[in-house]
């Protein structure tokens, strides 16, 4: 095993063979979305790498019916990012995002992760510019103006 593959996370070194087609969805595409979300989201929680978790949730019941019919049974999938801390304590990092399919829920989660990363980048840029501006203004404010120097 060379040094390059030794540093690649296990989930990225998995085989890219086609997976069985469950629920009429492309399992390879689902796996790709999960890998993409997990790979991008490490920067949001670098000390506890998050894992993408897919689940189902019970759809809301119709409040106008005494029989409690399901309003939209197809909105039954959710996706979130969780990290596991010491002692097995789980922490919700991003989500949950819901969708009609696993793919739709993952697409929504990916969008939220990308937005959070973009927000973090812009925030970092703002603070870096502010620090640079503050350090430049403190250097130029030594009390001696150009005309006083001679």
C-alpha positions in Angstrom: 0.0 0.0 0.0 1.6 3.3 -1.0 1.5 6.5 1.0 -1.3 8.0 -1.2 -3.8 5.2 -0.5 -2.8 5.1 3.1 -4.2 8.6 3.6 -7.5 8.1 1.7 -10.5 7.5 4.0 -11.9 4.0 3.8 -15.2 5.2 2.3 -13.3 6.6 -0.7 -11.4 3.4 -1.3 -14.5 1.3 -1.7 -15.1 -0.6 -4.9 -17.1 1.3 -7.6 -19.0 -1.8 -8.7 -22.7 -1.4 -9.5 -24.8 -2.1 -6.4 -28.2 -3.9 -6.5 -31.1 -1.7 -7.5 -33.3 -1.4 -4.4 -36.5 0.6 -4.3 -36.0 1.5 -8.0 -33.2 3.9 -7.3 -29.6 3.8 -8.6 -27.7 2.6 -5.6 -24.4 3.7 -7.1 -25.7 7.3 -7.4 -27.0 7.1 -3.7 -23.5 5.9 -2.6 -21.9 8.7 -4.6 -24.1 11.4 -3.0 -23.3 10.0 0.5 -19.6 9.9 -0.2 -19.7 13.5 -1.7 -21.6 14.8 1.4 -19.2 13.1 3.8 -16.1 14.2 2.0 -17.2 17.8 1.8 -18.5 18.1 5.3 -15.3 17.2 7.2 -14.4 20.9 7.3 -17.6 21.7 9.2 -16.5 19.3 12.0 -12.8 18.4 11.6 -12.3 16.8 15.0 -15.3 14.5 14.7 -15.8 13.6 11.0 -19.6 13.4 10.4 -21.4 10.5 8.8 -24.3 10.8 6.5 -27.3 8.9 7.8 -30.4 8.0 5.8 -33.7 7.2 7.4 -37.5 7.2 7.1 -39.9 9.3 9.1 -43.6 8.8 9.5 -45.4 11.3 7.3 -47.7 13.8 8.9 -51.3 12.8 9.5 -54.3 14.7 8.0 -55.7 16.9 10.7 -59.1 17.2 9.0 -59.8 13.5 9.1 -60.9 11.4 12.0 -59.3 8.3 10.4 -55.9 10.0 10.3 -55.1 9.4 6.7 -51.6 10.0 5.6 -51.4 13.3 3.7 -48.3 12.5 1.5 -46.9 9.0 2.1 -44.1 9.6 -0.4 -42.3 12.3 1.7 -40.9 9.6 3.9 -37.1 9.9 3.6 -34.7 12.0 5.6 -31.0 12.5 5.6 -28.7 14.1 8.2 -25.1 14.4 9.2 -24.2 13.0 12.6 -20.9 12.9 14.4 -20.1 10.5 17.3 -18.3 11.9 20.3 -16.7 10.2 23.3 -18.8 7.6 25.0 -20.9 7.1 21.8 -22.7 10.5 22.2 -24.2 11.4 18.9 -24.5 14.9 17.7 -26.6 16.2 14.9 -24.4 18.4 12.7 -26.6 19.2 9.7 -30.1 18.3 8.8 -32.5 16.6 8.8 -33.5 17.2 5.2 -36.6 15.4 3.8 -37.5 14.2 0.4 -39.8 11.9 -1.6 -36.8 9.6 -2.3 -33.5 8.9 -0.7 -31.8 10.7 -3.6 -34.0 13.8 -3.1 -33.3 13.9 0.6 -29.5 13.5 -0.1 -29.6 16.2 -2.8 -31.2 18.6 -0.3 -28.6 17.7 2.4 -25.8 18.2 -0.1 -27.2 21.7 -0.9 -27.3 22.6 2.8 -23.7 21.3 3.4 -22.5 23.3 0.4 -24.3 26.4 1.7 -22.7 26.0 5.2 -19.3 25.6 3.7 -19.8 28.7 1.5 -21.0 30.7 4.5 -17.9 29.6 6.5 -15.6 30.6 3.6 -17.2 34.1 3.3 -17.0 34.5 7.1 -13.4 33.5 7.2 -12.6 35.9 4.3 -14.4 38.8 6.2 -12.5 38.2 9.4 -9.1 37.9 7.5 -9.8 41.2 5.8 -10.8 42.8 9.0 -7.6 41.6 10.8 -5.5 42.8 7.8 -7.3 46.2 7.8 -6.9 46.6 11.6 -3.2 45.7 11.5 -2.6 48.1 8.6 -4.3 51.0 10.4 -2.4 50.4 13.6 0.9 50.5 11.7 0.0 53.7 10.0 -1.2 55.4 13.2 2.2 55.8 14.9 1.5 59.4 15.6 3.9 60.8 12.9 2.4 62.1 9.8 4.1 62.4 6.4 4.5 66.1 6.8 6.1 65.7 10.2 8.8 63.4 8.9 10.6 66.0 7.1 
